[in-house]
Amino acid sequence: MKVVITDHAYMDFTEEKKRFESIGAQLIIAQCTSEEEVIQVSEDAHVLINSDLPITRKIIEALPNLKLITRYGIGVDHIDVEAATEHGVYVTNVPDYCQIDVADHALALILSLTQKIVHLNQKVKQGSWDFSDGAPLHRIQTQTVGLISYGGIARILSKKLQAIGFTVIAYDPYLENVKASLDVELVSLEALMQQSDVVSVHAPLVKETYHLIDREMLALAKPHAVIVNAGRGAVIHEAHLIEALQNGQIAAAGIDVLEVEPIARNHPFLTMDQVIVTPHFAFYSEQAMEELKEKTMVNVMAMLQGEKPQYIVNPLNEK
């Protein structure tokens, strides 16, 4: 049995090596940058553990022994799930490892923007000592946060926001049948954009959410609204957001994820004082990384021992 880590964020894999070898599996740790490199290093592989490198149909079709592709993370939009399913390959992820961490990071961005913390810090360091640099500023209790998608992360964030006084609404078309049991009001996307002082994006990146927040949606927002994205970069049409920030249609933004990462050195966000950018950091804490590695190993160990993995993205028809 052969397990290949195709690419990684320079983590320590001592525990993975120990566990896999305890049942006779070989672990190969690679840092591939292309389809060809993955295919070359993964010959005869039964399992691919993947971070960010696209796992394409070409790779899947070139590996006849492949049974499992598992991701060190939540999103699987860079894995060809359809091709994997066609070839009887499970795709798994770890959908719940960093929910608290992402919610906390989104909350930090929301508070930094609505309370103008970063802006005021910059003004003071530039030599200004004037409360009017932060005007106008409104009480939290007067503000509404609109959450785009109301899954696990958004629900944790919602409780934190409500505890400090924000009104919270949400858009999630998949929850219409259960909206009466939720602790927030579900509204249309258009209504959310019109009513919210803060828009926080938590939607997965699928065909239906690609560029969901575009010029048309941004035009509905309040001129003092801020937008936060700690979900997936391409849910927001980045060029349209830049345009909205430049013309004052949106007041500010807190961005942890981009359409293309890492950020280009000439990216307009880097020259915008009203934009906070963090380096796709929301998922991270030491505890989250330990949980991620452990739950990924659970997926792999199950497959290597002839069992069904947990956290299956694409349930396969059992023959």
N, C-alpha and C positions, 0 to 999 in steps of 0.2 A: 504494500500500500504506500502511496506517495502523496504527500501534501506539499503544495507550493504556495508560499506567500509571494504574490506577484509584485507588490509594491507596498511601501509602509512609511510611517512617519518616524522612523528611527527609534522604534520601541525595543525593549528588551524581550527576547523570546525564549528565555531559559525555561520558563514553566511550560510553554507549548512544546518545546523539544522534549522535555522530560515526560510529559503526559503521552504524547504521540508515540514516542519510542517505547513506552511501557507496554503498548499493545502491538509492537512490531511495525509501526509506520515510520517512514522516512520523512523528515522535514527539510525542505529546501527553502532557503530565505533569499529572495531576489529583490532587485530594485529595477524592474523592467520599465522601459519607456516606449515600447512599441508592440504591435501585434506579433511581429516576428520574434522578438525576444521572449514574449510569453510562451509562444508555441515551442520555441527551442528549449526553454528551461523546464517546460511542463510536460514533456513527452512522457506518456504512461501515467500521468497524474490522475488520481481519483478525486482530489479536492483542490480547489483554488480558494485561497483566502486573499481577498482583494481590498484595497483601500480606495484609490481614486482613479487608477488607470482604467480606461474603457475596456470592458470584456465584450468583445464583438461576436457576431455570428461566425466570422472567419476563425476566431480562436476556438469557439465551442465545437465547430465542425472538424477542427484539426486534432481534437483530443478525444479519441474513441472510448477511453476508459473513464472519462469524467462523469462523476455522479453528483457533485455538489459544488456550487459557487457560493461562498459566504462572504459577507461584507463586514469589515471593521467599521460599522456605522449604521445609519438609518436609511438614507436614500439609496435607491437602486436604479436611478434613472440613467446611469452610465453603463448598466449591464443589459445586454439584449435578453430580456426575460422571455420574450416570445421564442427566440431561437433555443434557449435553454429548455423550455417546456417541450418544444417539438422533439428534442433529442433526449427527453427523459432525465434531464438534469435539474435537481432541486436548486432553487435560489433562496438563500436565507439572509437575514440581517439581524440587527439587534435594535428593535424599534423603541425600547424603553430605557436605554442605558443612561441617557443624559437629560432626561426631561426636566428635572429640577434645575440643572445647570443652565439650560437654554432659557427656561422661564426667568431665572434670576438675571441672566445677561440682558434679556429683553426689557425686564423691569428697570435695570440700571440705565439702559439707553433711554427709556421713556422718561425717567425722572431727570436724567441729565439734560434732556432736551426741553421738557416742560418747565423745569426750574432754571434753565439756561445756565447751568453750572459751568460747562466748558466755555461757553461764550464769555461769561463774566470773568473766569480765570484768565482768558486771553486778554481781556480789556485791562485787568489789573496789571498783568505783566507787561503790557504796552505803556503803562504809566497813568492810566485813568483810574480814578477812585470816585465813581459817580453811580448812585443807585439807578439813575435813569437809563444806564446802559442795558439794564435788564427789562425795561418797560416796553410794552405792557406785559405783565405776568398775571395769570389768573389762578385762583385757588383750585387745588386738586378737586375739591368737592363740586366745582362747577363744570368739570370736564368729563367727556365721554371717550372711552377707548373702544375702538372697533377691532375685533379680532377676526382675521381672515383665516378660516378653518377653526374648528373647535374640537380638536383632538386632545391627546394627553397633555402636551406641553401647554397649549392654550388654556386648558382647564386649571392647571396649576397656577399659571400666570393670572388668570381671572380671579382666583381666590385672593391672591396677594394684592391685586389692584383694588378689589372691592374692600379689602381690610383697611386700606389707607384712604378710601374715600372716593375713588373713581367710580363712575357709572360704566358698566361694561355691556356691550352688545356684540353680536357675532354673526358672521355669514358662514353657513355650511350647508349646502344643498343636500348632503347625504344624511342630515339629521332631522329633516322635516317631520318624519313620522314619530319622533320622540321629543319634539321641541317643548311639549308641555311639561316634561320632567326635568328640563334643564334649569340651571340657576342663572341663566342670562336670557335676554330676548334675542331670538333669531330674526334677522331682517334680510332683505335683499342686498346684494352687493351695492347697488345704486344708493339705497337708503343708508347703508353703512358709511359710504364715502361722503354723503351729504351731512350726516349727523355727527360724525366723529371729529374730536379735536386731535386724537392720536389714532393712526391706523397701524396695526401691528400684524405682520404677515407670518403665518405659521403653516401655510398649505404645502403639501408635498408637490414635487414637480412631476406632473403627468401631462398628457396631451391637453386636457381640459383646463389646466392652470398655467400653461405656458403663456407668458405675457398677459396674464389676467388683469393686472393693473397697468393699463396703458394710458395714452393721452386722453381718451374719452372718459375713463374713470377718474383720472387725476383732475380733470376739469370740473368734476362735481364737488371737489373737496373745499372746505373752508379755507380762506387765504392764510389763516394763522395755523392751519393743521400741520402736524409733523407725521412722518411715516418712518416706521421701524421695520427692518427685515432681518430676522434671525432664522428664517426658514430656508428657502432655496432662492438663489439669485435670480433665475430667469422667470420667476413668478411675476416680477416687476419688469416692465419694459424699461431698461436702464436709460436708453437715450431719451425716452419720453420723460422720465423722472428728472434727468439733468435739465431738460428744457423747462420743466415746471418749476424747478428750483431757481433757475436763472431768471425767469420772468416773474417770480414772486407768487406763482400760483400755489406752491407749497412752501411753507415757511422754513422747514428744516427736515433733516433725515438722519437716522442712525442705521448704519449699514454694516452688517457682519458678513454678508454673503454677496457675491457678485456673479454676473453672468460668465465672466472669464476671470479665473484666478491663477496666480496672484495678480494684484492690481497693477496696471501699467503705470510707469513713472510719470506719464503725461496725462493721466486720467483726470478729468475735470473735478471729481470729488476732492482731489488733493489740494485744490486751490480754493475750495468753498468753505468759508468759516462757519457756515450754518450746517455743515455735514460732519458727523462723527463716523469714522471708519475704523472697524476693528478687523483683524486678519482671520476671519472664519474661526473665531475663538470661542463662540458661545457654548459649544459642546464640552469644553475642557474643564475638568478638575481632576486631581489625583484619584479621587474616589470614582469618578466617571470612567477613567481609563482602566482602572482595575476591574470594574463591572463589565466594560466592553470586552476586555480580553477573556474574562471568565465565561461570559455568555457565548462568545464566539467559539471557545473551546468546547462548550457543551454541544453546540451544533455539529462540530467536526467529529467529536468523540462518538456521538450517536451514529453518524453515518459510517464511521470506520468499524463500528461494532455491529453493523447490520440492522440498525434501528432507524426510525424516522427522526430527522432532526427537528428541533424546535424552531419557532419563528419563521415558518415557511411562507414565502411570498407567493409561490406558484404551486398550489396543491396539484400533484400529478395523479392521473387516473391509475388506480391500482389494477394490475392485471392478475 
